[in-house]
Amino acid sequence: MRTLCLVALMFISGMLGAQERPAAPAHVMKVEGVPFFLYAVPAGGYEVVGKAATVGHFIRLAVDEGSTVKDKAATLVKMARERQRKGKVPAFDAIILDLDKDKALAVTLRQEDSLAAKVLRQEGVPLYFFSLPDADYEVVAEWPADYSLRAARGLLYDKVRSMVRRALEKEKKGEVKPFDAIIIDPETLSETLIRFKK
């Protein structure tokens, strides 16, 4: 009986340890007046109407080392509007940027609140990038951008992944308190680790 209880306790603690970090709904920011979804998708659903940017656009943005991520997002929105003006993409409500697949999608929204979003995860951690949580939270830690970890020439996806890995490593070593999610500032790439209030 004692062995059975021990096995059950190990199973329960394993399940608790494997629980997913909580994520709150979010509201995304507008870039050049357009809702911009990065590490997020529209909460009420959407329909893809075309590509907001081409491979050539992505290459131009990648080699632009002088602009911030926020500036590059503004440039991407302007490119999408130019594509719409030329008839290469129909009218759209928002842009979803998928860094993992190097895709910028022009979408129409199926919801009344055009800024409501469901956040996505990197390495299992909910990321609020160009968005903020719709829930109360406390700040666990705040870090400026660390360019020793993320070379200026690196792709944004790789930079974000290294940011999350650094936070997870510090949490594992006990150098930072447990956290639920990360807010990334699109202007400075500074990080705010947060824990949601119960």
N, C-alpha and C positions, 0 to 999 in steps of 0.2 A: 504493500500500500504506500509506503514511504517513497519508493522508487516512482510509482505512478504519479504521486503528487509533485515530485521533483521534476519529472518530465513535463507535466502540465504547466508548472511554473516557468520552466525554460521556454516552452512554446508561447505562453502568454507574453513573457518579457521580450521574446523575439518579435512577436507581432507588434508590440508597442514600439519597439526600436525601429521597426520598418515602416511606421506610420509616415504618411506623406506630410510634408510641412504645409500648414494651412495657408490659403491664399484668399484674400478678400477681393470682391469685385473692384473694378477700377474705373476711373474716368481718364480718357486720353487727352493729350494736348492737341490744339490745332496748330498746324504749321502752315503759314501763308493762308490762313482761313480754312484749311482742309483738315479734318480729323486724321491723325497720323497714328497708325497702329504698328508698334514695334514691340515684339515679345508680347503681343496681345492680339485678340480677335474681337470683332464686334459681338457684344453680348446677345443681341437679338437676331443674329444671322446676317448673311450678306450674299451677294451674287457677284462673281467676277465678270467684269465687262471687257477687260483687256489688260495689256501690260502698261504700267505707268512709266516704265523705263526700259531701255534696251541694254544689251551687253556693253555696247559702246559707252552708254551713259554711266554704267557702273565702273568701267575702266577710268573714265574721266574723273569720277568722284574719288576713286581709290588713289589716284596719283596726286590729288589735291591735298598736299600736306599742310597748307597754311590755314585751312578752314576748320572750324569746330564741327562736331557731329551735328549740332543744331543747324549750322550754316549749310552743311551738306544736305540735310533733310529739306531745307528751304529750296535749295537748288533742284533737288529731285522733284519736289512739287511743281516748281516752275517748268521743268522738263515735261512733266505729265500734262500740265495745262497746254504747253506748246504742242504736244502730240494730239491733244483733243482738238485744238484749234486747226491743226492740219488734217483732221479727220482720221487719224490713225488709231484713236481710241474714242469710244462714245463718252457722253457725259457721265461723270462719276461723282459719288458722294464723299469718298474717303480713299486713303491709300493704306494698304497693308504691306509692310516691308518684311520679307522673310530672309534674314541674313544667312541662314544655313543653306538656302538654295539659291542665293543671289537673285531673288525675284522681288519686284515691286509691282503689286497688283492694284489696278484701279477697280474699285468695287462700288456697287450701290448697296444701301443699307435697308434692312427690313424692320427697323425699329424706329420709334419716335425719338428716343434719346440717342443722338448720333455719336455721343462721346462715351457711352457705357461700354465697358469692355470686360472680357475675361482674360486674365493674364496667363502667360505661358511660362515655362520653366527652363532653366539651364542647369544641368547637373542636379535636377530635382528641386532647385530653389526658385520660388516665384520671383520674377523680375518686373519691377515697375520702371520702365524706361520710356520716356515721353508720356508717362502716366503717373497717377497717384492713387493710393488705396482709398476706397470708400468705407473705411473702418478706422476706429481709434487704434492707435499704436504707440508704443514707446520706443525711443531710439536706444539701441544697444551699443552702437559704435558709429563714428563718422570718420571717413578716411579721404584725404585728397587723392587725386589720380596718382598712381605710382608708375611712372614711365620706365622705371628699371624693370618692371615686369612686362610692360606692354610697349614694345618699340613703336615709335611714331609711324613707321612704315607698315606695321602689321595691319591685317584686315580687322574690321570692327568685330566680327564674330569671334576671332581669336582673342582679341582684347577682352571682350566680355567674358568669354570662357575662363581666361586667366584670372580675371577679377573674382569670379565666383569660386574658383578653385582656391584662391588665396584665402578668401573668407572661410571656406569649409575647413581648410588646413588649420587656420588659427582657432576655429571653434573646436576642432578635434584635439588640439594641443592645450586647450583651456586658456588660450591667450585672449579670447573674447567670449562673452556669455552666449548661450544658445540663442539663435535668432530664427525667425520664420521666413523672412524675405529681404530683398535688397532693392533699394531705390537708387537708380543711377541718374545723375544730373547730366542732361544732354549737352550742356554748355561746357562743363569742366571735366566730365567723367569722374567726378567724385562719387563716393559710395556712402549710403546710409543704410546700416543694417538695422532692421526693425523687428519687434516682436508685437503681435497683435494682442490687445487687451481682451480679456475674457469677459 
